[in-house]
Amino acid sequence: MELSLRQQEIIDISIGLIADRGMQNLTMKNIAAAVGISEPAIYRHFRNKFEIIEAVLDAFSVMASDVLDKSESADCSALEKIELFLLDRYQSCAAHPKLARVMMSEENFRANEVLAGRMLKMMHQHKARIEGFIRAGIADGEIRNDIDPTIMFRIIFGPMRMLIKQWGMSNYKFDLEAEGKALWEAEKKMICR
């Protein structure tokens, strides 16, 4: 869906409201006040709050899919493709801390079955693509072959999610990109042959 400037502004404001005040405070009234327009004016851009939240999920999904596409088409090893994606996640989170805080807090979406399902589907799509990199790395002898690719995925991306959550919970007090690179270097020692 092609977004207007106003729609993007509403999405950005909504991300900030969720990140700072929680999903329960994402109301059309609060969005309108933060944007500086009337509540009925919001409805010219989105039918309801649910549609805004879906647009937030879509924005995150597009960002992740774009970098996965770039990683897949890159002329490099499987391990380097994983690294491209992983380091991009740290850069993207550092550039968009409120979006990172929202997307790394799945509990925000758990109350709504449709949103929870969309979040889970997105996670599984990304996992499947990254597991493809892992399988290629195993086939090339670059990544150890004695650990199941799904477990390998969790070994790599579980700590990433934890690091991003710690960064958000600390109010962004440390250099996420530097810590992410250091974590990746340690992970490579565990997963490489």
Backbone as ProteinMPNN parsed JSONL, in Angstrom:
{"seq_chain_A": "MELSLRQQEIIDISIGLIADRGMQNLTMKNIAAAVGISEPAIYRHFRNKFEIIEAVLDAFSVMASDVLDKSESADCSALEKIELFLLDRYQSCAAHPKLARVMMSEENFRANEVLAGRMLKMMHQHKARIEGFIRAGIADGEIRNDIDPTIMFRIIFGPMRMLIKQWGMSNYKFDLEAEGKALWEAEKKMICR", "coords_chain_A": {"N_chain_A": [[0.845, -1.176, 0.0], [0.651, 2.117, -0.923], [1.645, 4.899, 0.851], [0.389, 8.039, 1.999], [1.912, 11.211, 2.862], [0.756, 12.152, 5.223], [-0.411, 9.8, 6.23], [1.92, 8.332, 6.756], [2.993, 9.962, 8.721], [1.078, 9.619, 10.727], [1.428, 6.906, 11.274], [4.085, 6.936, 12.226], [3.769, 8.56, 14.514], [2.042, 6.908, 15.927], [3.669, 4.673, 16.407], [5.504, 5.853, 18.153], [3.763, 6.487, 20.292], [2.946, 3.917, 21.135], [5.435, 2.835, 21.849], [6.275, 4.57, 23.907], [4.101, 4.791, 25.681], [2.608, 2.498, 25.693], [0.467, -0.042, 24.227], [-2.177, 0.145, 25.097], [-2.639, 2.838, 25.335], [-2.798, 3.742, 22.811], [-4.897, 5.41, 21.177], [-7.451, 6.753, 19.068], [-7.997, 9.354, 19.747], [-5.671, 10.125, 21.197], [-3.772, 9.81, 19.166], [-4.663, 11.716, 17.281], [-4.332, 14.074, 18.797], [-1.542, 14.085, 19.124], [-0.698, 14.281, 16.48], [-1.815, 16.653, 15.818], [-4.263, 17.22, 14.677], [-7.84, 16.99, 14.133], [-9.841, 14.432, 15.691], [-11.795, 13.202, 13.947], [-10.493, 13.717, 11.526], [-8.435, 11.874, 11.387], [-9.725, 9.601, 10.545], [-10.021, 9.969, 7.863], [-7.746, 9.02, 6.81], [-7.161, 6.528, 7.876], [-9.205, 3.703, 8.54], [-9.611, 2.76, 11.113], [-8.172, 2.118, 14.395], [-7.039, -0.412, 14.339], [-6.316, -0.738, 11.653], [-4.244, 1.096, 11.513], [-2.362, -0.071, 13.226], [-1.875, -2.393, 11.779], [-0.579, -1.214, 9.616], [1.758, -0.389, 10.874], [2.943, -2.885, 11.433], [3.26, -3.732, 8.785], [5.134, -1.852, 7.863], [7.432, -2.554, 9.317], [7.772, -5.172, 8.404], [8.287, -4.8, 5.669], [10.725, -3.424, 5.792], [12.411, -5.418, 6.874], [12.125, -7.445, 4.932], [13.172, -6.196, 2.679], [15.929, -5.985, 3.291], [16.521, -8.677, 3.541], [16.09, -9.475, 0.916], [18.186, -8.079, -0.34], [20.337, -9.303, 0.929], [20.036, -11.953, 0.034], [20.555, -11.642, -2.69], [23.131, -10.78, -2.699], [26.543, -11.138, -3.632], [28.103, -13.166, -2.008], [29.29, -15.225, 0.731], [27.245, -17.638, 2.541], [27.384, -17.231, 5.298], [28.213, -14.576, 5.37], [25.927, -13.426, 4.287], [24.067, -13.87, 6.31], [25.275, -12.271, 8.226], [25.058, -9.733, 6.978], [22.275, -9.332, 7.126], [21.825, -9.483, 9.916], [23.505, -7.426, 11.009], [22.336, -5.275, 9.738], [19.873, -5.248, 11.024], [20.608, -4.352, 13.56], [21.553, -1.781, 12.87], [19.201, -0.671, 11.774], [17.499, -0.739, 14.001], [18.903, 0.982, 15.72], [18.624, 3.32, 14.258], [15.88, 3.638, 14.284], [14.665, 3.664, 17.027], [12.224, 3.61, 18.484], [10.479, 2.129, 16.89], [11.851, -0.276, 17.003], [11.548, -0.891, 19.713], [8.794, -1.329, 19.823], [8.436, -3.471, 17.986], [9.978, -5.486, 19.079], [8.577, -6.227, 21.208], [6.498, -8.387, 21.414], [4.295, -8.9, 22.958], [2.692, -6.706, 22.742], [0.991, -7.256, 20.655], [-0.335, -9.528, 21.231], [-2.89, -9.571, 22.399], [-4.718, -9.359, 20.384], [-5.968, -11.6, 18.158], [-5.721, -11.66, 15.345], [-3.673, -9.778, 14.803], [-1.607, -10.924, 16.308], [-1.341, -13.303, 14.9], [-0.471, -12.31, 12.42], [1.986, -11.226, 13.162], [3.338, -13.547, 13.995], [3.353, -14.991, 11.591], [4.96, -13.313, 10.005], [7.359, -13.501, 11.425], [7.942, -16.207, 11.04], [8.246, -16.289, 8.259], [10.571, -14.738, 7.879], [12.354, -16.28, 9.369], [12.366, -18.663, 7.876], [13.635, -17.841, 5.531], [16.154, -17.067, 6.476], [17.012, -19.448, 7.571], [17.456, -20.741, 5.2], [19.848, -19.531, 4.381], [21.461, -20.525, 6.402], [21.354, -23.311, 5.902], [22.603, -23.334, 3.4], [25.146, -22.473, 4.169], [25.907, -24.623, 5.756], [25.955, -26.642, 3.833], [28.049, -25.72, 2.28], [30.138, -26.123, 3.963], [30.845, -24.154, 5.694], [29.442, -23.506, 7.959], [28.858, -25.201, 10.981], [27.724, -28.619, 10.953], [26.439, -30.15, 12.812], [24.337, -29.223, 14.256], [20.915, -28.629, 14.264], [19.349, -26.67, 11.707], [17.192, -24.991, 12.533], [17.601, -24.754, 15.281], [20.1, -23.574, 15.154], [19.394, -21.136, 13.984], [17.968, -20.043, 16.142], [20.021, -19.844, 18.012], [21.526, -17.831, 16.903], [19.717, -15.636, 16.526], [18.159, -15.34, 18.832], [19.821, -14.231, 20.944], [20.275, -11.763, 19.668], [17.747, -10.534, 19.705], [17.424, -10.336, 22.474], [19.532, -8.595, 23.141], [18.697, -6.26, 21.807], [16.317, -5.76, 23.19], [17.386, -5.303, 25.785], [18.841, -2.995, 25.252], [16.755, -1.224, 24.568], [15.318, -1.241, 26.998], [17.191, -0.08, 28.638], [16.984, 2.483, 27.973], [18.364, 3.123, 25.673], [21.12, 3.33, 26.275], [23.604, 2.294, 25.532], [25.934, 1.594, 22.846], [24.361, 0.176, 20.405], [24.961, -0.911, 17.87], [27.755, -1.422, 18.018], [27.845, -3.244, 20.172], [26.267, -5.207, 19.059], [27.847, -6.062, 16.884], [30.018, -7.136, 18.299], [28.741, -9.211, 19.636], [27.949, -10.793, 17.443], [30.471, -11.572, 16.464], [31.286, -13.26, 18.533], [29.282, -15.187, 18.351], [29.846, -16.277, 15.857], [32.115, -17.781, 16.417], [30.983, -19.903, 17.71], [29.275, -21.08, 15.817], [30.606, -21.554, 13.425], [32.586, -23.742, 11.375]], "CA_chain_A": [[0.0, 0.0, 0.0], [1.378, 3.381, -1.011], [1.177, 5.763, 1.928], [0.536, 9.486, 1.86], [2.758, 11.783, 3.908], [-0.03, 12.209, 6.455], [-0.512, 8.431, 6.739], [3.206, 7.977, 7.337], [3.102, 10.714, 9.969], [0.203, 8.955, 11.699], [2.1, 5.66, 11.641], [5.244, 7.292, 13.053], [3.239, 9.014, 15.808], [1.493, 5.723, 16.599], [4.82, 3.906, 16.896], [5.99, 6.562, 19.335], [2.799, 6.331, 21.388], [3.034, 2.539, 21.637], [6.752, 2.664, 22.485], [6.406, 5.383, 25.119], [2.976, 4.721, 26.611], [1.953, 1.194, 25.626], [-0.611, -0.23, 23.252], [-3.456, 0.565, 25.677], [-2.789, 4.282, 25.164], [-2.93, 4.076, 21.391], [-6.298, 5.698, 20.878], [-7.589, 7.736, 17.985], [-7.919, 10.668, 20.396], [-4.259, 10.413, 21.47], [-3.087, 9.965, 17.873], [-5.055, 13.02, 16.729], [-3.688, 15.135, 19.58], [-0.105, 14.089, 18.831], [-0.506, 14.74, 15.099], [-2.264, 18.041, 15.761], [-5.465, 17.313, 13.848], [-9.023, 16.519, 14.847], [-10.032, 12.983, 15.673], [-12.432, 12.765, 12.697], [-9.552, 13.816, 10.399], [-7.671, 10.62, 11.338], [-10.518, 8.607, 9.802], [-9.843, 10.18, 6.411], [-6.505, 8.349, 6.43], [-7.259, 5.133, 8.315], [-10.571, 3.388, 8.972], [-9.665, 2.527, 12.555], [-6.887, 1.895, 15.055], [-6.526, -1.699, 13.874], [-5.656, -0.507, 10.36], [-2.982, 1.791, 11.805], [-1.44, -1.071, 13.777], [-1.473, -3.232, 10.642], [0.392, -0.444, 8.834], [3.012, -0.459, 11.636], [3.5, -4.208, 11.144], [3.679, -3.736, 7.38], [6.366, -1.056, 7.729], [8.523, -3.37, 9.828], [7.943, -6.325, 7.522], [8.917, -4.326, 4.433], [12.136, -3.131, 6.099], [13.127, -6.688, 7.02], [12.121, -8.146, 3.641], [14.094, -5.504, 1.771], [17.316, -6.357, 3.583], [16.655, -10.093, 3.2], [16.245, -9.524, -0.549], [19.555, -7.634, -0.638], [21.25, -10.348, 1.404], [19.929, -13.105, -0.867], [21.144, -11.351, -3.997], [24.535, -10.392, -2.542], [27.528, -12.117, -4.105], [28.965, -13.455, -0.864], [29.025, -16.518, 1.362], [26.036, -17.735, 3.36], [27.672, -16.603, 6.584], [28.206, -13.122, 5.136], [24.524, -13.028, 4.085], [23.483, -13.792, 7.656], [25.864, -11.088, 8.848], [24.438, -8.548, 6.383], [20.946, -9.165, 7.701], [21.946, -9.257, 11.351], [24.043, -6.086, 11.271], [21.327, -4.316, 9.304], [18.856, -5.164, 12.086], [21.137, -3.461, 14.599], [21.556, -0.419, 12.32], [17.809, -0.214, 11.663], [16.992, -0.481, 15.347], [19.556, 2.191, 16.211], [18.058, 4.455, 13.525], [14.445, 3.729, 14.578], [14.565, 3.005, 18.328], [10.842, 3.387, 18.937], [9.976, 0.99, 16.123], [12.5, -1.458, 17.567], [10.912, -1.189, 21.005], [7.46, -1.877, 19.543], [8.499, -4.758, 17.287], [10.61, -6.499, 19.922], [7.648, -6.483, 22.311], [5.388, -9.091, 20.791], [3.123, -8.852, 23.829], [1.834, -5.628, 22.25], [0.075, -7.753, 19.637], [-0.902, -10.785, 21.692], [-4.295, -9.429, 22.77], [-5.554, -9.45, 19.186], [-5.611, -12.838, 17.462], [-5.322, -11.366, 13.964], [-2.356, -9.14, 14.842], [-0.658, -11.931, 16.779], [-1.128, -14.206, 13.762], [0.364, -11.614, 11.422], [3.338, -11.128, 13.713], [3.918, -14.881, 13.95], [3.594, -15.311, 10.178], [6.117, -12.529, 9.58], [8.54, -14.083, 12.058], [8.234, -17.487, 10.383], [8.752, -16.011, 6.909], [11.966, -14.308, 8.008], [13.092, -17.444, 9.847], [12.538, -19.606, 6.765], [14.632, -17.31, 4.601], [17.466, -17.111, 7.125], [17.395, -20.865, 7.633], [18.019, -21.05, 3.882], [21.264, -19.138, 4.434], [22.143, -21.471, 7.295], [21.483, -24.579, 5.168], [23.634, -23.132, 2.375], [26.419, -22.434, 4.868], [26.213, -26.0, 6.157], [26.305, -27.363, 2.601], [29.361, -25.232, 1.833], [31.143, -26.433, 4.979], [31.184, -22.91, 6.384], [28.731, -23.54, 9.23], [28.879, -26.564, 11.51], [26.595, -29.422, 10.495], [25.955, -31.007, 13.887], [23.233, -28.542, 14.938], [19.767, -28.431, 13.382], [19.264, -25.27, 11.256], [16.254, -24.209, 13.342], [18.304, -24.448, 16.535], [21.145, -22.619, 14.778], [18.701, -19.852, 13.837], [17.672, -19.536, 17.491], [21.295, -19.495, 18.641], [21.968, -16.552, 16.331], [18.778, -14.522, 16.616], [17.67, -15.147, 20.196], [20.638, -13.215, 21.615], [20.069, -10.466, 19.021], [16.51, -9.964, 20.239], [17.676, -9.989, 23.873], [20.378, -7.404, 23.157], [17.867, -5.108, 21.416], [15.416, -5.493, 24.32], [18.178, -4.675, 26.845], [19.144, -1.637, 24.783], [15.535, -0.433, 24.723], [14.987, -1.124, 28.415], [18.173, 0.812, 29.265], [16.773, 3.797, 27.36], [19.354, 3.301, 24.604], [22.323, 3.841, 26.951], [24.86, 1.784, 24.988], [26.045, 1.578, 21.391], [23.765, -1.083, 19.958], [25.686, -1.465, 16.727], [29.04, -1.964, 18.48], [27.556, -4.435, 20.974], [25.767, -6.211, 18.126], [28.999, -6.608, 16.157], [30.779, -7.975, 19.235], [27.936, -10.423, 19.844], [28.057, -11.594, 16.223], [31.816, -12.178, 16.423], [31.269, -14.378, 19.484], [28.4, -16.221, 17.794], [30.536, -16.961, 14.748], [33.015, -18.782, 17.003], [30.175, -21.062, 18.093], [28.557, -21.741, 14.718], [31.441, -21.848, 12.261], [33.388, -24.973, 11.424]], "C_chain_A": [[0.891, 1.239, 0.0], [0.792, 4.351, 0.012], [1.358, 7.232, 1.578], [1.46, 9.972, 2.976], [2.035, 11.816, 5.246], [-0.171, 10.808, 7.067], [0.802, 8.005, 7.397], [3.417, 8.703, 8.652], [2.266, 10.055, 11.065], [0.838, 7.647, 12.178], [3.27, 5.959, 12.575], [4.814, 7.74, 14.453], [2.726, 7.816, 16.601], [2.602, 4.843, 17.165], [5.364, 4.543, 18.17], [5.057, 6.409, 20.532], [2.876, 4.93, 21.993], [4.337, 2.357, 22.413], [6.825, 3.376, 23.836], [5.322, 5.121, 26.159], [2.222, 3.403, 26.577], [0.786, 1.166, 24.662], [-1.952, 0.28, 23.787], [-3.695, 2.064, 25.525], [-2.802, 4.719, 23.699], [-4.42, 4.203, 21.083], [-6.343, 6.723, 19.748], [-7.489, 9.149, 18.552], [-6.459, 11.057, 20.646], [-3.461, 10.606, 20.183], [-3.38, 11.343, 17.303], [-4.369, 14.159, 17.466], [-2.201, 15.222, 19.254], [0.188, 14.596, 17.423], [-0.881, 16.215, 14.979], [-3.427, 18.244, 14.812], [-6.651, 16.809, 14.658], [-9.139, 15.004, 14.741], [-10.741, 12.516, 14.395], [-11.487, 12.817, 11.481], [-8.699, 12.553, 10.274], [-8.391, 9.606, 10.447], [-10.503, 8.839, 8.287], [-8.64, 9.397, 5.899], [-6.495, 6.865, 6.792], [-8.673, 4.891, 8.838], [-10.681, 3.276, 10.49], [-8.248, 2.293, 13.089], [-6.233, 0.599, 14.564], [-5.767, -1.527, 12.551], [-4.324, 0.221, 10.541], [-1.951, 0.789, 12.315], [-0.975, -2.019, 12.673], [-0.423, -2.522, 9.791], [1.755, -0.417, 9.543], [3.699, -1.8, 11.359], [4.016, -4.288, 9.71], [4.992, -2.986, 7.191], [7.568, -1.864, 8.194], [8.814, -4.534, 8.89], [8.65, -5.934, 6.226], [10.397, -4.043, 4.663], [12.948, -4.425, 6.171], [13.21, -7.435, 5.697], [13.088, -7.514, 2.656], [15.54, -5.925, 2.027], [17.538, -7.849, 3.338], [16.832, -10.268, 1.696], [17.67, -9.139, -0.94], [20.567, -8.701, -0.228], [21.233, -11.545, 0.464], [20.634, -12.863, -2.187], [22.621, -10.961, -3.918], [25.452, -11.524, -3.001], [28.538, -12.356, -2.983], [28.558, -14.791, -0.257], [27.729, -16.467, 2.184], [26.231, -17.033, 4.704], [27.665, -15.079, 6.455], [26.786, -12.612, 4.898], [23.81, -12.908, 5.425], [23.979, -12.527, 8.348], [25.256, -9.801, 8.291], [23.079, -8.273, 7.006], [21.037, -8.768, 9.173], [22.433, -7.845, 11.665], [23.087, -4.997, 10.811], [20.237, -4.157, 10.362], [19.339, -4.231, 13.189], [21.139, -2.005, 14.117], [20.141, 0.138, 12.254], [17.219, 0.107, 13.024], [17.6, 0.796, 15.92], [18.977, 3.44, 15.537], [16.582, 4.693, 13.868], [14.163, 3.077, 15.938], [13.14, 2.736, 18.795], [10.204, 2.232, 18.175], [10.575, -0.305, 16.666], [11.832, -1.865, 18.877], [9.534, -1.828, 20.798], [7.57, -3.285, 18.974], [9.159, -5.845, 18.123], [9.764, -6.795, 21.164], [6.387, -7.116, 21.747], [4.122, -9.051, 21.641], [2.178, -7.713, 23.45], [0.733, -6.15, 21.331], [-0.7, -8.991, 20.086], [-2.393, -10.704, 21.994], [-5.243, -9.555, 21.578], [-5.085, -10.64, 18.361], [-5.111, -12.588, 16.04], [-3.927, -10.753, 13.938], [-1.283, -10.121, 15.31], [-0.33, -12.912, 15.654], [-0.253, -13.577, 12.69], [1.804, -11.511, 11.881], [4.038, -12.483, 13.626], [4.247, -15.29, 12.514], [4.833, -14.589, 9.662], [7.401, -13.132, 10.159], [8.938, -15.385, 11.362], [8.758, -17.293, 8.958], [10.225, -15.602, 6.955], [12.844, -15.481, 8.439], [13.366, -18.42, 8.706], [13.62, -19.122, 5.801], [16.033, -17.378, 5.203], [17.938, -18.552, 7.283], [17.93, -21.339, 6.285], [19.494, -20.678, 3.818], [22.049, -20.145, 5.278], [22.373, -22.798, 6.58], [22.564, -24.472, 4.087], [25.02, -23.111, 3.014], [26.859, -23.807, 5.347], [26.676, -26.786, 4.938], [27.689, -26.974, 2.092], [30.474, -25.528, 2.838], [31.583, -25.231, 5.793], [30.602, -22.886, 7.806], [28.688, -24.997, 9.699], [27.586, -27.307, 11.167], [25.993, -30.302, 11.584], [24.85, -30.359, 14.724], [22.134, -28.301, 13.904], [19.66, -26.948, 12.978], [18.283, -24.404, 12.059], [16.89, -23.823, 14.676], [19.402, -23.416, 16.265], [20.546, -21.215, 14.623], [18.454, -19.232, 15.211], [18.936, -19.125, 18.232], [21.763, -18.123, 18.168], [21.022, -15.412, 16.694], [18.138, -14.325, 17.984], [18.485, -14.099, 20.944], [20.5, -11.815, 20.99], [18.837, -9.782, 19.61], [16.709, -9.518, 21.696], [18.515, -8.71, 23.971], [19.553, -6.156, 22.814], [16.895, -4.756, 22.537], [16.176, -4.805, 25.463], [18.504, -3.229, 26.498], [17.934, -0.733, 24.969], [15.186, -0.192, 26.183], [15.965, -0.191, 29.148], [18.016, 2.252, 28.769], [17.904, 4.15, 26.406], [20.698, 3.815, 25.137], [23.636, 3.312, 26.394], [24.792, 1.745, 23.469], [25.581, 0.212, 20.873], [24.545, -1.713, 18.819], [27.011, -2.088, 17.149], [28.828, -3.244, 19.279], [27.055, -5.565, 20.076], [26.889, -6.863, 17.336], [29.814, -7.539, 17.044], [30.05, -9.288, 19.499], [28.041, -11.347, 18.637], [29.42, -12.278, 16.12], [31.889, -13.379, 17.369], [30.409, -15.52, 18.955], [29.084, -16.996, 16.668], [31.491, -18.042, 15.274], [32.256, -20.048, 17.383], [29.618, -21.817, 16.884], [29.429, -22.142, 13.534], [32.231, -23.128, 12.48], [34.836, -24.63, 11.642]], "O_chain_A": [[1.781, 1.374, 0.84], [-0.416, 4.591, 0.031], [2.342, 7.621, 0.949], [1.752, 9.234, 3.917], [2.634, 11.539, 6.285], [-0.064, 10.648, 8.283], [0.798, 7.391, 8.464], [3.958, 8.13, 9.598], [2.712, 9.951, 12.208], [0.783, 7.328, 13.365], [3.425, 5.302, 13.604], [5.419, 7.349, 15.451], [2.95, 7.724, 17.808], [2.484, 4.329, 18.278], [5.648, 3.851, 19.147], [5.515, 6.223, 21.66], [2.871, 4.774, 23.214], [4.339, 1.791, 23.506], [7.378, 2.839, 24.795], [5.57, 5.211, 27.362], [1.288, 3.208, 27.355], [0.2, 2.195, 24.326], [-2.771, 0.789, 23.022], [-4.839, 2.514, 25.581], [-2.816, 5.912, 23.393], [-5.097, 3.224, 20.771], [-5.383, 7.458, 19.516], [-6.952, 10.043, 17.897], [-6.053, 12.18, 20.346], [-2.579, 11.463, 20.116], [-2.467, 12.057, 16.889], [-3.88, 15.102, 16.843], [-1.66, 16.32, 19.121], [1.199, 15.261, 17.195], [-0.334, 16.938, 14.146], [-3.568, 19.309, 14.211], [-6.478, 16.264, 15.748], [-8.604, 14.383, 13.821], [-10.324, 11.518, 13.807], [-11.657, 12.058, 10.527], [-8.284, 12.198, 9.171], [-7.763, 8.856, 9.699], [-10.935, 7.975, 7.524], [-8.524, 9.139, 4.701], [-5.891, 6.051, 6.093], [-9.263, 5.751, 9.49], [-11.696, 3.643, 11.081], [-7.273, 2.274, 12.338], [-5.015, 0.536, 14.398], [-4.699, -2.11, 12.363], [-3.379, -0.024, 9.791], [-0.798, 0.803, 11.882], [0.194, -2.404, 12.638], [0.514, -3.153, 9.302], [2.793, -0.422, 8.881], [4.898, -1.84, 11.084], [5.083, -4.847, 9.457], [5.864, -3.432, 6.446], [8.61, -1.861, 7.539], [9.974, -4.842, 8.616], [9.517, -6.665, 5.745], [11.232, -4.383, 3.824], [14.035, -4.517, 5.601], [14.255, -7.999, 5.372], [13.748, -8.214, 1.888], [16.288, -6.192, 1.086], [18.64, -8.247, 2.963], [17.62, -11.101, 1.25], [18.288, -9.8, -1.774], [21.529, -8.968, -0.948], [22.284, -12.093, 0.132], [21.244, -13.775, -2.744], [23.286, -10.826, -4.945], [25.171, -12.703, -2.785], [29.653, -11.836, -2.998], [27.587, -15.408, -0.693], [27.201, -15.394, 2.477], [25.342, -16.327, 5.181], [27.165, -14.379, 7.336], [26.471, -11.481, 5.268], [23.046, -11.97, 5.652], [23.204, -11.805, 8.974], [24.968, -8.876, 9.05], [22.764, -7.14, 7.368], [20.388, -7.817, 9.607], [21.841, -7.15, 12.492], [23.026, -3.923, 11.41], [19.734, -3.054, 10.574], [18.571, -3.412, 13.695], [20.769, -1.102, 14.867], [19.904, 1.285, 12.633], [16.519, 1.108, 13.184], [16.898, 1.6, 16.534], [18.854, 4.49, 16.168], [16.092, 5.817, 13.757], [13.494, 2.045, 15.997], [12.887, 1.72, 19.442], [9.465, 1.44, 18.76], [9.88, -1.315, 16.774], [11.582, -3.046, 19.115], [9.16, -2.756, 21.515], [6.874, -4.194, 19.426], [8.911, -7.027, 17.886], [10.192, -7.526, 22.057], [5.348, -6.468, 21.621], [3.013, -9.155, 21.118], [0.997, -7.747, 23.796], [-0.338, -5.55, 21.241], [-1.613, -9.443, 19.395], [-3.095, -11.706, 21.849], [-6.432, -9.825, 21.75], [-3.937, -10.682, 17.918], [-4.171, -13.243, 15.589], [-3.086, -11.163, 13.137], [-0.178, -10.142, 14.769], [0.825, -13.302, 15.481], [0.61, -14.242, 12.118], [2.732, -11.685, 11.091], [5.2, -12.558, 13.227], [5.302, -15.869, 12.257], [5.658, -15.18, 8.965], [8.406, -13.254, 9.459], [10.119, -15.636, 11.124], [9.617, -18.048, 8.504], [11.029, -16.076, 6.152], [13.952, -15.652, 7.929], [14.474, -18.942, 8.586], [14.426, -19.916, 5.316], [16.992, -17.712, 4.508], [19.127, -18.84, 7.144], [18.766, -22.241, 6.233], [20.3, -21.425, 3.263], [23.15, -20.558, 4.915], [23.47, -23.352, 6.644], [23.343, -25.404, 3.884], [25.967, -23.67, 2.46], [28.049, -24.119, 5.343], [27.67, -27.51, 4.999], [28.411, -27.804, 1.539], [31.635, -25.21, 2.581], [32.586, -25.291, 6.504], [31.194, -22.321, 8.726], [28.502, -25.909, 8.894], [26.509, -26.715, 11.099], [25.119, -31.12, 11.298], [24.472, -30.881, 15.773], [22.402, -27.824, 12.801], [19.86, -26.067, 13.815], [18.523, -23.21, 12.243], [16.731, -22.695, 15.142], [19.605, -22.497, 17.058], [21.128, -20.23, 15.077], [18.702, -18.044, 15.419], [18.922, -18.162, 18.998], [22.327, -17.35, 18.942], [21.465, -14.345, 17.121], [17.623, -13.244, 18.268], [17.915, -13.172, 21.52], [20.595, -10.807, 21.69], [18.877, -8.604, 19.967], [16.227, -8.461, 22.1], [18.231, -7.844, 24.798], [19.697, -5.118, 23.459], [16.669, -3.577, 22.809], [15.679, -3.841, 26.044], [18.447, -2.347, 27.355], [18.059, 0.387, 25.464], [14.805, 0.915, 26.566], [15.608, 0.414, 30.158], [18.817, 3.125, 29.104], [18.345, 5.296, 26.33], [21.336, 4.652, 24.499], [24.695, 3.83, 26.748], [23.714, 1.853, 22.883], [26.324, -0.769, 20.906], [24.763, -2.924, 18.81], [27.355, -3.175, 16.684], [29.55, -4.222, 19.087], [27.374, -6.733, 20.298], [26.887, -8.078, 17.137], [30.25, -8.602, 16.603], [30.671, -10.348, 19.576], [28.205, -12.557, 18.796], [29.501, -13.442, 15.727], [32.491, -14.399, 17.033], [30.77, -16.688, 19.095], [28.923, -18.21, 16.545], [31.653, -19.09, 14.648], [32.823, -21.141, 17.377], [29.499, -23.042, 16.915], [29.031, -22.981, 12.727], [32.502, -23.534, 13.61], [35.678, -25.525, 11.713]]}, "name": "protein", "num_of_chains": 1, "seq": "MELSLRQQEIIDISIGLIADRGMQNLTMKNIAAAVGISEPAIYRHFRNKFEIIEAVLDAFSVMASDVLDKSESADCSALEKIELFLLDRYQSCAAHPKLARVMMSEENFRANEVLAGRMLKMMHQHKARIEGFIRAGIADGEIRNDIDPTIMFRIIFGPMRMLIKQWGMSNYKFDLEAEGKALWEAEKKMICR"}
